[in-house]
Amino acid sequence: MTLSVDLDLSPATARERLARVDAAAYAATRNHLQGAVSGLSPWIVHGALSLREALAAVHARTPLPLDHRWVQELAWRGFFQHRLMREPDTVWHSRHEGPLPEGEYAAGVCAAEGQAGVAPGPAQARSDAAVDACPKEGATTLAPDPGATLRAEPRGRQASLLAPDVARHAASPAPSLSPPGSRRQPDLLPRRLLDVPADVREARTGLAVIDQAVRTLATTGWLHNHARLWLASYLVHGRRVHWRAGADWMLSWLMDGDVGPNHGSWQWVAGTGSHKPYLFNADNVARFAPADWQVPGSVLDTGYDVHEARARGGKPPLPAGRGGEAVAEPMVSHTPPASTVQANWGPDQHGRRVWLAHPWALGDPPPGFDAVVALWPLEAWAHIAWRAERWAAVAQRLKALTPWQWVGPAESLVERLAGAHTSGFDHPGLPEPLRALLDRPADSLFPELDRPDAPVASSFSAYWRLGTRRLRQVDELLAGA
Ligand SMILES: Cc1cc2nc3c(=O)[nH]c(=O)nc-3n(C[C@H](O)[C@H](O)[C@H](O)COP(=O)(O)OP(=O)(O)OC[C@H]3O[C@@H](n4cnc5c(N)ncnc54)[C@H](O)[C@@H]3O)c2cc1C
């Protein structure tokens, strides 16, 4: 299964894809890179397909037991969104310490530039001066400044193409730095922890499994779950790059990048959101990936004890690769490119019934509204970046829904809606003032668990247990609101 960056994010396309999901093949093969997975994540992430519709359609064709893999994987998304809604702060920071203290993960930057020998093990103190001395050429850095643009060092197409768009949007008031849905300002990590080594970003590690994953990510904007796991594990435990750096980077290249599942999964891999690090080796790749992903005889072809020792600091991080042709890195930005998203305010909406579409609610508007307005609240991207193709796909869909594209800080969008009767779907990635205008609950598999007064499920198993505790079959799940 592959996707292309050229996506039509309409519900109609999602339904065509949904009609091809084969429940039995999915359950049997979903862990294999060539398995029968759906590729529906961009539509689910952008609200063009709800979790309950994704469940109902497959169940209508092939009645599913409650514990079927399809139900459980949709529930994983529900769980990550539940956590994002109920504990928004925890998504940006390590929930607890991983196998090594946080500061140790800067070592990946030095190793990337061929200085693996410099990187000390955990017993040796790593001074700030030593870390800052790591070569920075080509590093892409999330800048902790109010403009929140993804800065590239002045090299290649990324920097030159970012600048004009960013400059034009910068004319609007700068968004606040509070992460969407959060009531607390996040402490941005030091700059050095937000770097992903250049040889990884350019698919030049010399390790087929990693280079294939990065190439696939760069060219298609999508990766199989297993490949995401391998790439994350290699970066965090192999190269000792902080999970947050990897998570921000991967999200910016994905067409389905989403803070809940993405940052949640990176923490799970890192061992800061689970109780042990996720590790893999060449045998694991041999079992689940095609021939051109294999890495026999490489540094990954060892027992789990070696990988475990490295993850826990008993061995130095893996060295950077030196070979191969670099893949073209996608262009990414923290603000909608002005060449793709043009503001068009249209008539005053005072007294009218207005349906609010937004980048996480691309579904068809229900009947009975006088107007549809598409909202682009700039704060929503203060901490995340999107690739150019994703801005384009979302913009194309929102333009198909309405000519009225409102781009600006949330407060200014709310002001313009004063006196209008608004309705729309909530999403935890939106800034607070807008969420108050969205009367319909965010997408959820178990809506009763996402009510503000329901207990927070601290683990997937708790979420699943609570969600299914009164159910015996999928029909009952679908009947509940
Ligand atoms: C490091 C890492 C980063 C990830 N980043 C994202 C992300 O940014 N956005 C995202 O939607 N998913 C993310 N995932 C979860 C998962 O990899 C993708 O949802 C899945 O690969 C999408 O492909 P698919 O639509 O073919 O999934 P299918 O296997 O066909 O599953 C159907 C749907 O169920 C949901 N789902 C399936 N597996 C998972 C899972 N493990 N966690 C959460 N939801 C799941 C998705 O909505 C998916 O579209 C990440 C996983 C890892 C390990």
The ligand as an SDF file (V2000), in Angstrom:
LIG
                    3D

 53 58  0  0  0  0  0  0  0  0999 V2000
    6.2730    6.7810   15.4620 C   0  0  0  0  0  0  0  0  0  0  0  0
    4.8320    6.7530   15.0040 C   0  0  0  0  0  0  0  0  0  0  0  0
    4.2380    7.9190   14.5330 C   0  0  0  0  0  0  0  0  0  0  0  0
    2.8900    7.9110   14.1540 C   0  0  0  0  0  0  0  0  0  0  0  0
    2.3240    9.0860   13.6990 N   0  0  0  0  0  0  0  0  0  0  0  0
    1.0140    9.1020   13.3450 C   0  0  0  0  0  0  0  0  0  0  0  0
    0.3980   10.3090   12.8970 C   0  0  0  0  0  0  0  0  0  0  0  0
    1.0280   11.3750   12.8540 O   0  0  0  0  0  0  0  0  0  0  0  0
   -0.9150   10.2440   12.5100 N   0  0  0  0  0  0  0  0  0  0  0  0
   -1.6350    9.0900   12.5710 C   0  0  0  0  0  0  0  0  0  0  0  0
   -2.8170    9.0970   12.2150 O   0  0  0  0  0  0  0  0  0  0  0  0
   -1.0820    7.9520   13.0180 N   0  0  0  0  0  0  0  0  0  0  0  0
    0.2130    7.9100   13.3890 C   0  0  0  0  0  0  0  0  0  0  0  0
    0.7760    6.7290   13.8270 N   0  0  0  0  0  0  0  0  0  0  0  0
   -0.0770    5.5390   13.9550 C   0  0  0  0  0  0  0  0  0  0  0  0
   -0.1030    4.6160   12.7100 C   0  0  0  0  0  0  0  0  0  0  0  0
    1.2010    4.3380   12.2840 O   0  0  0  0  0  0  0  0  0  0  0  0
   -0.8960    5.2230   11.5560 C   0  0  0  0  0  0  0  0  0  0  0  0
   -2.1710    5.6470   12.0010 O   0  0  0  0  0  0  0  0  0  0  0  0
   -1.1260    4.1780   10.4580 C   0  0  0  0  0  0  0  0  0  0  0  0
    0.1060    3.6630   10.0140 O   0  0  0  0  0  0  0  0  0  0  0  0
   -1.8800    4.8110    9.3100 C   0  0  0  0  0  0  0  0  0  0  0  0
   -1.9740    3.9080    8.2330 O   0  0  0  0  0  0  0  0  0  0  0  0
   -3.3570    3.2740    7.8270 P   0  0  0  0  0  0  0  0  0  0  0  0
   -4.3770    4.3510    7.6730 O   0  0  0  0  0  0  0  0  0  0  0  0
   -3.1160    2.3600    6.6830 O   0  0  0  0  0  0  0  0  0  0  0  0
   -3.7150    2.4230    9.1270 O   0  0  0  0  0  0  0  0  0  0  0  0
   -4.6370    1.1370    9.2790 P   0  0  0  0  0  0  0  0  0  0  0  0
   -3.8000    0.0660    9.8650 O   0  0  0  0  0  0  0  0  0  0  0  0
   -5.3970    0.8470    8.0460 O   0  0  0  0  0  0  0  0  0  0  0  0
   -5.6350    1.5540   10.4520 O   0  0  0  0  0  0  0  0  0  0  0  0
   -6.8580    2.2790   10.2280 C   0  0  0  0  0  0  0  0  0  0  0  0
   -6.8360    3.5410   11.0600 C   0  0  0  0  0  0  0  0  0  0  0  0
   -6.6930    3.2140   12.4500 O   0  0  0  0  0  0  0  0  0  0  0  0
   -5.8680    4.1960   13.0930 C   0  0  0  0  0  0  0  0  0  0  0  0
   -4.6420    3.5330   13.5670 N   0  0  0  0  0  0  0  0  0  0  0  0
   -4.0870    2.3860   13.1030 C   0  0  0  0  0  0  0  0  0  0  0  0
   -2.9930    2.0630   13.8190 N   0  0  0  0  0  0  0  0  0  0  0  0
   -2.8410    3.0430   14.7300 C   0  0  0  0  0  0  0  0  0  0  0  0
   -1.8880    3.2900   15.7650 C   0  0  0  0  0  0  0  0  0  0  0  0
   -0.8910    2.4440   16.0210 N   0  0  0  0  0  0  0  0  0  0  0  0
   -2.0220    4.4220   16.5030 N   0  0  0  0  0  0  0  0  0  0  0  0
   -3.0500    5.2720   16.2880 C   0  0  0  0  0  0  0  0  0  0  0  0
   -3.9830    5.0930   15.3360 N   0  0  0  0  0  0  0  0  0  0  0  0
   -3.8820    3.9950   14.5640 C   0  0  0  0  0  0  0  0  0  0  0  0
   -5.5320    5.2390   12.0400 C   0  0  0  0  0  0  0  0  0  0  0  0
   -6.4790    6.2830   12.1160 O   0  0  0  0  0  0  0  0  0  0  0  0
   -5.6550    4.4520   10.7510 C   0  0  0  0  0  0  0  0  0  0  0  0
   -5.9190    5.2570    9.6290 O   0  0  0  0  0  0  0  0  0  0  0  0
    2.1180    6.7150   14.2310 C   0  0  0  0  0  0  0  0  0  0  0  0
    2.7340    5.5470   14.6910 C   0  0  0  0  0  0  0  0  0  0  0  0
    4.0700    5.5600   15.0690 C   0  0  0  0  0  0  0  0  0  0  0  0
    4.7030    4.2910   15.5660 C   0  0  0  0  0  0  0  0  0  0  0  0
  1  2  1  0
  2  3  1  0
  2 52  2  0
  3  4  2  0
  4  5  1  0
  4 50  1  0
  5  6  2  0
  6  7  1  0
  6 13  1  0
  7  8  2  0
  7  9  1  0
  9 10  1  0
 10 11  2  0
 10 12  1  0
 12 13  2  0
 13 14  1  0
 14 15  1  0
 14 50  1  0
 15 16  1  0
 16 17  1  0
 16 18  1  0
 18 19  1  0
 18 20  1  0
 20 21  1  0
 20 22  1  0
 22 23  1  0
 23 24  1  0
 24 25  2  0
 24 26  1  0
 24 27  1  0
 27 28  1  0
 28 29  2  0
 28 30  1  0
 28 31  1  0
 31 32  1  0
 32 33  1  0
 33 34  1  0
 33 48  1  0
 34 35  1  0
 35 36  1  0
 35 46  1  0
 36 37  1  0
 36 45  1  0
 37 38  2  0
 38 39  1  0
 39 40  1  0
 39 45  2  0
 40 41  1  0
 40 42  2  0
 42 43  1  0
 43 44  2  0
 44 45  1  0
 46 47  1  0
 46 48  1  0
 48 49  1  0
 50 51  2  0
 51 52  1  0
 52 53  1  0
M  END
$$$$
